[in-house]
Amino acid sequence: MTEHSVVIVGGGPTGLMLDAELTLAGVDVAIVERRPNQELAGSRAGGLHSRTIEVFDMRGIADRFLSEGQTAQIVGFNLVRLDMSDFPTRHPYGLALFQNRIERILADWVAELGVNILRDREVTGFTQDDNGVDVEVSDGSSLRAQYVVGCDGGRSMVRKTAGIDFPGSDATTSWMLAEVETTEEPAWGLRQDQSGTHAIGKGDGGHARIVLTEREVKSGIEPSLRELSDALTEIYGTDFGVHNPIWLSRFTDMTRQAATYRDRRVLLAGDAAHVHPPIGGQGLNIGVQDAVNLGWKLGQVVKGISPPSLLDTYHAERHPVAARVLKNTMGQSVLRQTDDHTKALGDFIAELLGVDEARKRVAAEMSGLGIHYDLGEGHPLLGRRMPDLDLTTPHGSVRVFTLMHHARPVLIHFAERGDIDITPWHDRVESIDAKYEGPWELPVIGAVHAPHAVLIRPDGYVAWVGDRSTSGPGEALTKWFGSPRG
């Protein structure tokens, strides 16, 4: 039996990001991945939202993605594009980049960190006790871990074995996706009929990327080239001579969310915790952000810095975020119907989204920039993402996100330290003095008053804000980063 501190089941974007976060935290971790390599059948997800790009920027790898994708205003609601170029972020855009390339870039980074990936095998079962989890692997080997995290998708074996409920709604609509070669010029762009919205776009190498709304709901079965040909003929009057498929797949509007993201020593992240229609391209993004929220917390628990109860904040913070995504994707699915009543409602919503405040609010939610964890009353920064400010320090200029590259908490003093003393946490929290002369601005909220100090968690969210009306950071330091040491 091989022992690891954490075993991650599934090596997609969520599993890879969690693995990296735990490795940065100094935790012994292994991924069990059923694929023999990082090759992915099909393009799957098609982009990164602004907050995910910020997350990668905090780890110093954003340029790897930006150099391979195309920046664009990709945030939308019910086909209404929402311009966020005026948002206060270094990345006021999305990135068009398919999942197969996203995974490859993440896998390369993870390899540089020296992560252990057990490929071409699956977890077939596990049993947890008070001290850890025994994991059974398809090659006949066994693993022992303090914690297991299921990042194994919507049909998660980890979730099912743990007995975690997955309430929600079954599929009412299905879509067929494909990337194929054609002998005829396809009808590029969008088309709507009584079944819904269909689209044909240009893929790599002149291939056609196709999305078709199916007339009858089908799920669990990958489509055949014949099915694609028949569906195209029914919708367009021709199949454009489709042949040599690069990939074929199907997705539905099934919407479910795990009742809890933690059962003792077993946790869930990404699609294992929440599935929903891919409208708006939010699934991969919130999975990566799940991993960044969980990684540092699990690392501290494994290393004995924090009690296991810290893991309860993972569910408390991330479950509501996914619940909002489920809600907006369900709403958009309904608006994709093509009857006159739904069209009228869609037109009305499009008008509302033309109002500046509505545009900003919805774009912030869809892009992840508007996430607010409930950490109590106080300064508007509390519980929100820390802006990537250009700081002046005694050692020179530095960006806030550069300070986050090693996934460590940071306390930044913008005024005299006074009686603030973090000596009991000096081995866990970096403390720096800095000056910043520019405006403080948050998405949707706008300008906020400059704080005297901020305590930033490794996931980039503000855990404490100091000004004249607040007490010192001791309580927040203890809550998030363990008891003080003498």
C-alpha positions as CSV (number, residue, x, y, z in Angstrom):
1,M,0.0,0.0,0.0
2,T,1.4,3.4,-1.1
3,E,0.7,6.3,1.2
4,H,0.0,9.9,0.2
5,S,-1.4,12.8,2.2
6,V,-4.1,13.5,-0.5
7,V,-5.3,11.4,-3.4
8,I,-7.1,13.2,-6.2
9,V,-9.4,11.2,-8.4
10,G,-9.5,12.7,-11.9
11,G,-6.9,14.6,-13.8
12,G,-9.0,17.2,-15.7
13,P,-8.6,21.0,-15.1
14,T,-10.0,20.8,-11.6
15,G,-7.8,17.9,-10.5
16,L,-4.7,19.4,-12.1
17,M,-5.3,22.8,-10.4
18,L,-5.9,21.2,-7.0
19,D,-2.8,19.1,-7.4
20,A,-0.7,22.2,-8.1
21,E,-2.2,24.1,-5.2
22,L,-1.5,21.3,-2.8
23,T,2.0,20.9,-4.1
24,L,2.7,24.6,-3.6
25,A,1.4,24.1,0.0
26,G,4.1,21.4,0.5
27,V,1.7,18.4,0.6
28,D,2.4,15.0,-0.8
29,V,-0.4,14.4,-3.3
30,A,-1.1,12.0,-6.2
31,I,-3.7,12.1,-9.0
32,V,-5.3,8.9,-10.3
33,E,-6.3,9.5,-13.9
34,R,-8.0,6.9,-16.2
35,R,-6.5,8.4,-19.4
36,P,-3.0,7.2,-20.4
37,N,-2.0,10.8,-21.3
38,Q,-3.6,14.3,-21.3
39,E,-5.2,13.8,-24.7
40,L,-8.8,14.8,-24.7
41,A,-11.4,13.5,-27.1
42,G,-13.0,16.7,-28.4
43,S,-12.5,20.4,-27.6
44,R,-15.1,20.4,-24.7
45,A,-15.1,23.8,-22.9
46,G,-14.2,26.7,-25.0
47,G,-12.8,29.5,-22.9
48,L,-11.6,31.1,-19.7
49,H,-13.4,33.9,-17.9
50,S,-11.7,36.9,-16.4
51,R,-11.5,35.6,-12.8
52,T,-9.9,32.4,-13.9
53,I,-7.3,34.3,-15.9
54,E,-6.7,36.3,-12.7
55,V,-6.3,33.1,-10.7
56,F,-3.7,31.9,-13.2
57,D,-2.0,35.3,-13.0
58,M,-1.8,34.9,-9.2
59,R,0.2,31.7,-9.9
60,G,2.4,33.3,-12.6
61,I,1.1,31.2,-15.5
62,A,-1.5,33.5,-17.1
63,D,0.8,34.3,-20.0
64,R,1.0,30.6,-21.0
65,F,-2.8,30.7,-21.7
66,L,-2.9,34.2,-23.2
67,S,-0.2,33.3,-25.7
68,E,-2.3,30.4,-27.1
69,G,-5.8,31.8,-27.0
70,Q,-7.7,34.8,-28.3
71,T,-8.8,37.5,-25.9
72,A,-12.4,38.7,-26.6
73,Q,-15.6,39.9,-24.9
74,I,-17.0,36.4,-24.4
75,V,-19.3,37.0,-21.5
76,G,-22.9,36.8,-22.5
77,F,-26.4,36.0,-21.2
78,N,-28.9,34.4,-23.6
79,L,-26.8,35.3,-26.6
80,V,-26.5,39.0,-25.5
81,R,-22.8,39.9,-25.4
82,L,-21.9,41.8,-22.3
83,D,-18.9,44.1,-22.7
84,M,-16.7,44.3,-19.7
85,S,-13.8,46.2,-21.1
86,D,-14.5,49.0,-18.6
87,F,-14.1,46.6,-15.6
88,P,-11.4,47.4,-13.0
89,T,-9.2,44.4,-13.7
90,R,-5.9,43.7,-15.6
91,H,-7.9,41.2,-17.6
92,P,-11.2,42.8,-18.6
93,Y,-12.0,40.1,-21.2
94,G,-12.3,36.4,-21.6
95,L,-10.0,34.0,-23.5
96,A,-11.2,31.8,-26.4
97,L,-9.2,28.6,-25.8
98,F,-10.4,25.0,-26.0
99,Q,-10.2,22.7,-23.0
100,N,-7.8,20.3,-24.7
101,R,-5.2,23.1,-24.9
102,I,-6.1,24.4,-21.4
103,E,-5.5,20.9,-20.0
104,R,-2.2,20.6,-21.8
105,I,-0.9,23.9,-20.4
106,L,-2.0,22.9,-16.9
107,A,-0.4,19.5,-17.2
108,D,2.9,21.0,-18.3
109,W,2.9,23.3,-15.3
110,V,2.0,20.5,-13.0
111,A,4.9,18.4,-14.4
112,E,7.3,21.2,-13.6
113,L,6.1,21.1,-10.0
114,G,6.9,17.4,-9.9
115,V,3.4,16.2,-9.3
116,N,2.8,12.4,-9.3
117,I,0.1,11.3,-11.8
118,L,-0.9,7.7,-11.8
119,R,-2.2,7.3,-15.4
120,D,-4.2,4.6,-17.2
121,R,-5.9,3.4,-14.1
122,E,-9.1,4.2,-12.1
123,V,-10.2,4.3,-8.5
124,T,-12.7,1.4,-8.1
125,G,-13.6,2.0,-4.5
126,F,-12.5,3.3,-1.1
127,T,-13.2,3.0,2.6
128,Q,-12.7,5.8,5.0
129,D,-12.0,5.6,8.8
130,D,-11.2,8.1,11.5
131,N,-7.6,8.5,10.4
132,G,-7.7,8.2,6.6
133,V,-9.0,6.6,3.4
134,D,-8.0,3.3,1.8
135,V,-8.3,3.6,-1.9
136,E,-8.6,0.6,-4.3
137,V,-7.1,1.1,-7.8
138,S,-8.0,-0.8,-11.0
139,D,-4.5,-2.2,-11.4
140,G,-4.9,-4.1,-8.1
141,S,-2.8,-1.7,-6.1
142,S,-4.0,0.2,-3.0
143,L,-3.4,3.7,-1.8
144,R,-3.7,5.2,1.7
145,A,-4.4,8.9,2.1
146,Q,-5.5,11.3,4.8
147,Y,-8.0,12.8,2.4
148,V,-9.5,11.9,-1.0
149,V,-10.9,14.5,-3.4
150,G,-13.3,13.5,-6.2
151,C,-12.6,15.6,-9.4
152,D,-14.0,12.8,-11.5
153,G,-16.8,14.5,-13.3
154,G,-20.6,14.5,-13.3
155,R,-20.9,10.7,-13.0
156,S,-18.4,10.8,-10.0
157,M,-17.6,7.4,-8.6
158,V,-16.3,9.2,-5.5
159,R,-19.5,11.0,-4.9
160,K,-21.6,7.9,-5.4
161,T,-19.4,5.7,-3.1
162,A,-19.4,8.4,-0.4
163,G,-23.2,8.3,-0.6
164,I,-23.5,12.1,-1.2
165,D,-26.9,13.1,-2.6
166,F,-27.0,14.8,-6.0
167,P,-30.3,16.5,-6.2
168,G,-31.5,18.4,-9.2
169,S,-33.4,18.0,-12.5
170,D,-33.0,15.5,-15.3
171,A,-32.3,16.5,-18.9
172,T,-35.1,18.1,-20.9
173,T,-32.9,19.1,-23.9
174,S,-29.8,17.7,-25.5
175,W,-27.3,19.1,-27.9
176,M,-25.0,17.3,-30.4
177,L,-21.5,18.6,-30.8
178,A,-18.9,17.7,-33.5
179,E,-15.8,18.8,-35.2
180,V,-15.7,17.3,-38.7
181,E,-14.5,17.8,-42.2
182,T,-17.0,18.8,-44.9
183,T,-17.0,18.6,-48.7
184,E,-19.4,21.5,-49.1
185,E,-19.2,25.0,-47.6
186,P,-21.3,24.9,-44.4
187,A,-23.9,27.5,-43.5
188,W,-21.7,29.4,-41.0
189,G,-23.3,31.2,-38.0
190,L,-26.4,30.8,-36.0
191,R,-29.8,29.3,-37.1
192,Q,-33.0,28.9,-35.1
193,D,-36.0,26.7,-35.7
194,Q,-38.7,25.1,-33.6
195,S,-36.1,22.9,-31.9
196,G,-33.9,25.6,-30.7
197,T,-30.6,27.3,-31.7
198,H,-28.0,25.7,-33.9
199,A,-24.5,26.9,-34.9
200,I,-21.7,26.1,-37.2
201,G,-18.3,27.8,-36.7
202,K,-14.8,27.4,-38.2
203,G,-12.4,25.2,-36.3
204,D,-8.7,24.5,-36.6
205,G,-7.5,23.4,-40.0
206,G,-10.7,24.5,-41.8
207,H,-12.8,21.9,-39.9
208,A,-16.4,22.7,-39.0
209,R,-17.4,22.9,-35.4
210,I,-21.1,22.1,-35.1
211,V,-23.6,22.5,-32.3
212,L,-27.2,21.2,-32.9
213,T,-30.2,21.2,-30.6
214,E,-31.8,17.8,-30.9
215,R,-35.5,17.3,-31.5
216,E,-35.6,14.5,-29.0
217,V,-33.7,14.3,-25.7
218,K,-30.8,11.9,-25.7
219,S,-28.2,11.4,-23.0
220,G,-25.5,9.1,-22.0
221,I,-24.7,7.9,-25.6
222,E,-22.1,9.5,-27.8
223,P,-23.6,10.3,-31.2
224,S,-22.6,8.7,-34.5
225,L,-21.6,10.3,-37.7
226,R,-24.8,9.0,-39.2
227,E,-26.8,10.8,-36.5
228,L,-25.0,14.0,-37.2
229,S,-25.6,13.7,-40.9
230,D,-29.3,13.0,-40.4
231,A,-29.7,15.9,-37.9
232,L,-27.9,18.4,-40.3
233,T,-30.1,17.3,-43.2
234,E,-33.2,17.8,-41.1
235,I,-32.2,21.3,-40.1
236,Y,-30.3,22.6,-43.1
237,G,-31.6,20.4,-45.9
238,T,-28.1,19.0,-46.4
239,D,-25.3,17.4,-44.3
240,F,-22.6,19.4,-46.2
241,G,-20.8,16.2,-46.8
242,V,-19.6,15.7,-43.3
243,H,-16.9,13.1,-42.9
244,N,-13.8,12.2,-41.0
245,P,-15.0,13.4,-37.6
246,I,-12.3,14.7,-35.2
247,W,-14.7,14.1,-32.4
248,L,-18.4,13.8,-31.6
249,S,-20.1,14.3,-28.3
250,R,-23.4,15.2,-26.7
251,F,-24.4,17.2,-23.6
252,T,-27.7,18.0,-21.9
253,D,-29.3,20.5,-19.6
254,M,-29.3,18.2,-16.6
255,T,-28.8,20.3,-13.5
256,R,-27.6,18.8,-10.2
257,Q,-25.5,19.9,-7.2
258,A,-24.0,17.8,-4.4
259,A,-25.9,18.2,-1.2
260,T,-22.5,18.6,0.6
261,Y,-19.0,19.0,-0.8
262,R,-17.5,17.1,2.1
263,D,-18.2,13.8,3.8
264,R,-15.6,13.5,6.6
265,R,-12.4,12.7,4.7
266,V,-13.9,12.8,1.2
267,L,-14.4,16.0,-0.7
268,L,-15.8,16.9,-4.1
269,A,-14.8,19.6,-6.6
270,G,-15.7,20.6,-10.2
271,D,-18.3,18.6,-12.1
272,A,-18.3,16.0,-9.4
273,A,-19.9,18.6,-7.2
274,H,-22.1,20.4,-9.7
275,V,-23.3,19.8,-13.3
276,H,-25.3,22.2,-15.4
277,P,-25.8,23.2,-19.0
278,P,-22.6,24.6,-20.5
279,I,-24.3,27.8,-21.6
280,G,-21.9,30.7,-20.8
281,G,-18.9,28.4,-20.4
282,Q,-18.8,28.6,-16.7
283,G,-18.3,24.9,-15.6
284,L,-14.5,24.6,-16.2
285,N,-14.0,28.0,-14.6
286,I,-15.8,27.4,-11.4
287,G,-14.1,24.0,-11.1
288,V,-10.7,25.6,-11.3
289,Q,-11.8,28.2,-8.7
290,D,-13.2,25.3,-6.5
291,A,-9.6,23.9,-6.5
292,V,-8.0,27.2,-5.6
293,N,-10.5,27.7,-2.7
294,L,-9.9,24.1,-1.4
295,G,-6.2,23.7,-2.0
296,W,-4.7,25.9,0.7
297,K,-7.3,24.9,3.2
298,L,-6.7,21.2,2.7
299,G,-3.0,21.8,2.8
300,Q,-3.2,23.6,6.2
301,V,-5.3,20.8,7.6
302,V,-3.0,18.0,6.4
303,K,0.0,19.8,7.8
304,G,-1.7,20.3,11.2
305,I,-1.8,24.1,10.9
306,S,-5.6,24.3,11.0
307,P,-8.3,22.0,12.4
308,P,-10.4,19.9,10.0
309,S,-13.3,22.3,10.6
310,L,-11.6,24.8,8.2
311,L,-12.7,22.4,5.4
312,D,-16.3,23.3,6.2
313,T,-15.7,26.8,4.9
314,Y,-15.0,25.2,1.5
315,H,-18.6,24.0,1.2
316,A,-19.9,27.2,2.8
317,E,-18.2,29.4,0.3
318,R,-18.3,27.4,-3.0
319,H,-21.7,25.8,-2.8
320,P,-23.5,29.1,-3.2
321,V,-21.3,30.1,-6.1
322,A,-22.2,26.9,-8.0
323,A,-25.9,27.3,-7.0
324,R,-25.9,30.7,-8.8
325,V,-24.4,29.2,-11.9
326,L,-27.0,26.5,-11.9
327,K,-29.7,29.1,-11.6
328,N,-28.4,31.3,-14.5
329,T,-27.8,28.4,-16.8
330,M,-31.3,27.0,-16.2
331,G,-32.7,30.4,-16.9
332,Q,-30.8,30.7,-20.1
333,S,-31.8,27.2,-21.2
334,V,-35.4,28.2,-21.0
335,L,-34.7,31.4,-23.0
336,R,-33.3,29.2,-25.8
337,Q,-36.7,28.0,-26.6
338,T,-38.1,29.5,-29.8
339,D,-41.8,30.0,-29.2
340,D,-43.2,33.6,-29.5
341,H,-43.7,34.0,-25.7
342,T,-40.1,33.0,-25.0
343,K,-38.8,35.2,-27.7
344,A,-40.7,38.1,-26.3
345,L,-39.2,37.5,-22.8
346,G,-35.7,37.2,-24.4
347,D,-36.1,40.5,-26.1
348,F,-37.2,42.2,-22.9
349,I,-34.2,40.8,-21.0
350,A,-31.9,42.0,-23.8
351,E,-33.3,45.5,-23.3
352,L,-32.7,45.3,-19.5
353,L,-29.1,44.1,-20.1
354,G,-28.6,47.3,-22.2
355,V,-28.9,49.2,-18.9
356,D,-25.4,49.9,-17.6
357,E,-26.0,48.7,-14.1
358,A,-27.6,45.5,-15.2
359,R,-24.8,44.8,-17.7
360,K,-22.1,45.2,-15.0
361,R,-24.0,43.1,-12.4
362,V,-24.6,40.1,-14.7
363,A,-21.2,40.3,-16.4
364,A,-19.5,40.3,-13.0
365,E,-21.4,37.3,-11.9
366,M,-20.8,35.4,-15.2
367,S,-17.1,36.2,-15.3
368,G,-16.5,35.4,-11.6
369,L,-15.3,38.9,-10.7
370,G,-18.4,39.6,-8.6
371,I,-17.9,36.7,-6.2
372,H,-18.4,37.7,-2.6
373,Y,-17.8,35.3,0.3
374,D,-19.8,36.2,3.4
375,L,-17.0,37.0,5.9
376,G,-19.1,39.4,8.0
377,E,-19.7,43.1,8.0
378,G,-17.0,45.6,7.2
379,H,-15.1,47.2,4.4
380,P,-16.4,46.3,0.9
381,L,-13.2,44.5,0.2
382,L,-13.9,41.9,2.9
383,G,-14.7,38.6,1.2
384,R,-14.0,39.9,-2.3
385,R,-11.1,39.4,-4.7
386,M,-8.1,41.6,-4.0
387,P,-7.4,44.0,-6.9
388,D,-4.0,43.5,-8.7
389,L,-2.5,46.8,-7.6
390,D,0.9,48.1,-8.6
391,L,2.6,48.6,-5.3
392,T,5.7,50.5,-4.2
393,T,7.7,48.7,-1.5
394,P,11.0,49.3,0.2
395,H,12.4,46.6,-2.2
396,G,10.9,48.1,-5.3
397,S,7.8,47.9,-7.4
398,V,5.7,44.8,-7.3
399,R,2.2,43.7,-8.4
400,V,-0.2,42.2,-5.8
401,F,-0.6,39.1,-7.9
402,T,3.1,38.6,-8.0
403,L,3.1,38.3,-4.2
404,M,0.6,35.4,-4.6
405,H,2.8,33.2,-6.9
406,H,3.7,30.8,-4.1
407,A,0.1,30.5,-2.8
408,R,0.9,32.0,0.6
409,P,-1.2,34.5,2.6
410,V,0.0,38.1,2.6
411,L,-0.6,41.0,5.0
412,I,0.0,44.3,3.2
413,H,0.4,47.5,5.4
414,F,-0.5,50.7,3.6
415,A,-0.1,52.8,6.7
416,E,1.9,52.7,9.9
417,R,1.8,49.3,11.5
418,G,0.9,50.7,14.9
419,D,0.3,47.8,17.3
420,I,-0.2,45.2,14.6
421,D,2.1,42.3,15.4
422,I,2.0,39.1,13.4
423,T,5.1,37.5,14.9
424,P,3.2,34.4,16.1
425,W,2.2,33.8,12.4
426,H,5.5,34.9,10.7
427,D,6.2,31.4,9.4
428,R,2.8,31.2,7.7
429,V,2.0,34.8,6.6
430,E,4.1,37.2,4.6
431,S,4.0,40.7,5.8
432,I,5.1,43.7,3.7
433,D,4.9,47.5,3.8
434,A,3.7,49.1,0.6
435,K,2.3,52.3,-0.9
436,Y,-0.4,52.7,-3.5
437,E,-1.4,56.0,-4.9
438,G,-4.1,55.1,-7.3
439,P,-7.9,54.5,-7.0
440,W,-9.4,51.5,-5.2
441,E,-12.2,50.2,-7.4
442,L,-14.2,46.9,-7.4
443,P,-16.4,45.5,-10.2
444,V,-20.1,46.7,-9.9
445,I,-19.4,48.4,-6.5
446,G,-17.1,51.0,-8.0
447,A,-14.7,53.2,-5.9
448,V,-14.1,52.2,-2.2
449,H,-12.0,54.0,0.4
450,A,-8.4,53.0,0.8
451,P,-7.7,50.6,3.7
452,H,-4.8,50.9,6.1
453,A,-4.0,47.2,5.7
454,V,-5.4,44.0,4.0
455,L,-4.9,40.3,4.8
456,I,-5.2,38.3,1.6
457,R,-5.8,34.6,1.6
458,P,-3.9,32.3,-0.8
459,D,-6.9,32.2,-3.1
460,G,-6.8,35.9,-3.5
461,Y,-9.8,36.9,-1.4
462,V,-9.5,39.5,1.4
463,A,-9.9,37.9,4.9
464,W,-9.4,41.1,6.9
465,V,-9.4,44.9,6.3
466,G,-7.7,47.3,8.7
467,D,-8.7,50.9,9.2
468,R,-9.3,53.2,12.1
469,S,-12.6,51.4,13.1
470,T,-11.3,47.8,13.2
471,S,-9.3,45.8,15.7
472,G,-6.1,44.0,14.7
473,P,-6.0,41.0,12.4
474,G,-5.4,38.4,15.2
475,E,-8.9,36.9,15.1
476,A,-8.8,36.6,11.3
477,L,-5.2,35.2,11.4
478,T,-6.3,32.5,13.9
479,K,-9.5,31.6,12.0
480,W,-7.8,31.2,8.6
481,F,-4.2,30.4,9.3
482,G,-4.1,28.6,12.7
483,S,-3.4,29.4,16.3
484,P,-0.6,31.7,17.2
485,R,2.7,30.3,18.2
486,G,4.8,31.5,21.1
